[in-house]
Amino acid sequence: MKKYTLICLILCLISVHFSAKALLIADGIKTESIKQANADIKKGRLKFLIQGGIVSTRVKGQERFEQKYGVVYFDFGCVGPSTIRIEDYNKVIASFMDKKYGKSWRREVRKDVQGI
């Protein structure tokens, strides 16, 4: 009985160890995404990141939105970034836009922008 309890305890500890590492990596990516978005805001290079398909998509009228609000749509196509989480990045940009323009811009933004 002691042998099975010990084996079960060891397996539980190993499981927790592997789960904790995965969580730390995800937290690091979230932190990096927020940091990158804030750096882009500081530089005045606002962009909304989009995870698209095989071919980048342009939506009719998106140029007007880009000019009006000073933000560009950056479509990664089918291969997204591995060091930035699009949703976290876009949330920071959206928060900045809310402070600067109010919430009215949200009616005009492309519907495929994730995280806002």
Secondary structure, DSSP 8 states (H G I E B T S, - for coil): -HHHHHHHHHHHHHHHHHHHHHHHHHHHHHHHHHHHHHHHHHHT-EEEEE---SS----TTHHHHHHHHTEEEEE-TTS--SS--HHHHHHHHHHHHHHHH-SGGGGTS-TT-TT-
